[in-house]
């Protein structure tokens, strides 16, 4: 996904592709560093065994969120089958 996003960015940027790419890479690296820092702080404060439960909770929450976002609205169900 990140390669595709960078490709889209470079194609959309046109003449300013080089500065746009530099900003993209800087933000991407900052996100990696921030995630490592936050993860390290969580492990230091909560402990490694608690991280398993935190990760499980995040996975369950993410799965539920995806299921809710992908569920069709009541009016969409009939419209999808009527056109077939």
FILUMMI-468983 format. One record per residue (C-alpha): x, y, z; residue in three letters; residue number from 1. Coordinates in steps of 0.1 Angstrom, whole numbers. Last residue first. Layout:
BEGIN
<node><u>X</u><v>Y</v><w>Z</w><rest>ALA</rest><nr>NUM</nr></node>
...
//
This chain:
BEGIN
<node><u>-292</u><v>-83</v><w>-113</w><rest>UNK</rest><nr>84</nr></node>
<node><u>-303</u><v>-47</v><w>-108</w><rest>UNK</rest><nr>83</nr></node>
<node><u>-329</u><v>-55</v><w>-82</w><rest>UNK</rest><nr>82</nr></node>
<node><u>-304</u><v>-75</v><w>-61</w><rest>UNK</rest><nr>81</nr></node>
<node><u>-282</u><v>-44</v><w>-53</w><rest>UNK</rest><nr>80</nr></node>
<node><u>-311</u><v>-21</v><w>-48</w><rest>UNK</rest><nr>79</nr></node>
<node><u>-327</u><v>-44</v><w>-23</w><rest>UNK</rest><nr>78</nr></node>
<node><u>-296</u><v>-45</v><w>-1</w><rest>UNK</rest><nr>77</nr></node>
<node><u>-287</u><v>-9</v><w>-5</w><rest>UNK</rest><nr>76</nr></node>
<node><u>-318</u><v>5</v><w>13</w><rest>UNK</rest><nr>75</nr></node>
<node><u>-308</u><v>-13</v><w>46</w><rest>UNK</rest><nr>74</nr></node>
<node><u>-273</u><v>1</v><w>46</w><rest>UNK</rest><nr>73</nr></node>
<node><u>-246</u><v>-24</v><w>36</w><rest>UNK</rest><nr>72</nr></node>
<node><u>-222</u><v>-36</v><w>63</w><rest>UNK</rest><nr>71</nr></node>
<node><u>-186</u><v>-27</v><w>54</w><rest>UNK</rest><nr>70</nr></node>
<node><u>-182</u><v>0</v><w>80</w><rest>UNK</rest><nr>69</nr></node>
<node><u>-197</u><v>-21</v><w>108</w><rest>UNK</rest><nr>68</nr></node>
<node><u>-176</u><v>-52</v><w>100</w><rest>UNK</rest><nr>67</nr></node>
<node><u>-144</u><v>-30</v><w>97</w><rest>UNK</rest><nr>66</nr></node>
<node><u>-152</u><v>-14</v><w>131</w><rest>UNK</rest><nr>65</nr></node>
<node><u>-158</u><v>-48</v><w>146</w><rest>UNK</rest><nr>64</nr></node>
<node><u>-125</u><v>-62</v><w>133</w><rest>UNK</rest><nr>63</nr></node>
<node><u>-106</u><v>-31</v><w>145</w><rest>UNK</rest><nr>62</nr></node>
<node><u>-121</u><v>-35</v><w>180</w><rest>UNK</rest><nr>61</nr></node>
<node><u>-112</u><v>-72</v><w>181</w><rest>UNK</rest><nr>60</nr></node>
<node><u>-76</u><v>-65</v><w>169</w><rest>UNK</rest><nr>59</nr></node>
<node><u>-72</u><v>-36</v><w>194</w><rest>UNK</rest><nr>58</nr></node>
<node><u>-84</u><v>-57</v><w>222</w><rest>UNK</rest><nr>57</nr></node>
<node><u>-60</u><v>-86</v><w>213</w><rest>UNK</rest><nr>56</nr></node>
<node><u>-31</u><v>-61</v><w>211</w><rest>UNK</rest><nr>55</nr></node>
<node><u>-39</u><v>-47</v><w>245</w><rest>UNK</rest><nr>54</nr></node>
<node><u>-42</u><v>-83</v><w>259</w><rest>UNK</rest><nr>53</nr></node>
<node><u>-9</u><v>-92</v><w>245</w><rest>UNK</rest><nr>52</nr></node>
<node><u>6</u><v>-59</v><w>257</w><rest>UNK</rest><nr>51</nr></node>
<node><u>-3</u><v>-68</v><w>293</w><rest>UNK</rest><nr>50</nr></node>
<node><u>22</u><v>-97</v><w>292</w><rest>UNK</rest><nr>49</nr></node>
<node><u>50</u><v>-73</v><w>281</w><rest>UNK</rest><nr>48</nr></node>
<node><u>47</u><v>-49</v><w>309</w><rest>UNK</rest><nr>47</nr></node>
<node><u>23</u><v>-20</v><w>315</w><rest>UNK</rest><nr>46</nr></node>
<node><u>48</u><v>9</v><w>319</w><rest>UNK</rest><nr>45</nr></node>
<node><u>78</u><v>-2</v><w>300</w><rest>UNK</rest><nr>44</nr></node>
<node><u>58</u><v>-20</v><w>274</w><rest>UNK</rest><nr>43</nr></node>
<node><u>36</u><v>10</v><w>268</w><rest>UNK</rest><nr>42</nr></node>
<node><u>66</u><v>33</v><w>266</w><rest>UNK</rest><nr>41</nr></node>
<node><u>83</u><v>11</v><w>241</w><rest>UNK</rest><nr>40</nr></node>
<node><u>52</u><v>10</v><w>220</w><rest>UNK</rest><nr>39</nr></node>
<node><u>49</u><v>47</v><w>221</w><rest>UNK</rest><nr>38</nr></node>
<node><u>85</u><v>52</v><w>211</w><rest>UNK</rest><nr>37</nr></node>
<node><u>84</u><v>26</v><w>183</w><rest>UNK</rest><nr>36</nr></node>
<node><u>51</u><v>41</v><w>169</w><rest>UNK</rest><nr>35</nr></node>
<node><u>66</u><v>76</v><w>170</w><rest>UNK</rest><nr>34</nr></node>
<node><u>97</u><v>64</v><w>152</w><rest>UNK</rest><nr>33</nr></node>
<node><u>77</u><v>47</v><w>125</w><rest>UNK</rest><nr>32</nr></node>
<node><u>53</u><v>77</v><w>121</w><rest>UNK</rest><nr>31</nr></node>
<node><u>83</u><v>100</v><w>119</w><rest>UNK</rest><nr>30</nr></node>
<node><u>98</u><v>79</v><w>91</w><rest>UNK</rest><nr>29</nr></node>
<node><u>65</u><v>80</v><w>71</w><rest>UNK</rest><nr>28</nr></node>
<node><u>62</u><v>118</v><w>77</w><rest>UNK</rest><nr>27</nr></node>
<node><u>98</u><v>123</v><w>65</w><rest>UNK</rest><nr>26</nr></node>
<node><u>93</u><v>100</v><w>35</w><rest>UNK</rest><nr>25</nr></node>
<node><u>62</u><v>119</v><w>24</w><rest>UNK</rest><nr>24</nr></node>
<node><u>78</u><v>153</v><w>29</w><rest>UNK</rest><nr>23</nr></node>
<node><u>108</u><v>142</v><w>7</w><rest>UNK</rest><nr>22</nr></node>
<node><u>85</u><v>128</v><w>-19</w><rest>UNK</rest><nr>21</nr></node>
<node><u>65</u><v>161</v><w>-21</w><rest>UNK</rest><nr>20</nr></node>
<node><u>98</u><v>180</v><w>-24</w><rest>UNK</rest><nr>19</nr></node>
<node><u>109</u><v>158</v><w>-54</w><rest>UNK</rest><nr>18</nr></node>
<node><u>75</u><v>156</v><w>-71</w><rest>UNK</rest><nr>17</nr></node>
<node><u>71</u><v>194</v><w>-73</w><rest>UNK</rest><nr>16</nr></node>
<node><u>68</u><v>194</v><w>-111</w><rest>UNK</rest><nr>15</nr></node>
<node><u>40</u><v>168</v><w>-112</w><rest>UNK</rest><nr>14</nr></node>
<node><u>27</u><v>162</v><w>-76</w><rest>UNK</rest><nr>13</nr></node>
<node><u>-1</u><v>138</v><w>-87</w><rest>UNK</rest><nr>12</nr></node>
<node><u>22</u><v>113</v><w>-103</w><rest>UNK</rest><nr>11</nr></node>
<node><u>46</u><v>113</v><w>-73</w><rest>UNK</rest><nr>10</nr></node>
<node><u>18</u><v>111</v><w>-48</w><rest>UNK</rest><nr>9</nr></node>
<node><u>2</u><v>82</v><w>-66</w><rest>UNK</rest><nr>8</nr></node>
<node><u>35</u><v>63</v><w>-67</w><rest>UNK</rest><nr>7</nr></node>
<node><u>40</u><v>70</v><w>-30</w><rest>UNK</rest><nr>6</nr></node>
<node><u>5</u><v>57</v><w>-22</w><rest>UNK</rest><nr>5</nr></node>
<node><u>12</u><v>26</v><w>-43</w><rest>UNK</rest><nr>4</nr></node>
<node><u>45</u><v>20</v><w>-25</w><rest>UNK</rest><nr>3</nr></node>
<node><u>27</u><v>25</v><w>8</w><rest>UNK</rest><nr>2</nr></node>
<node><u>0</u><v>0</v><w>0</w><rest>UNK</rest><nr>1</nr></node>
//
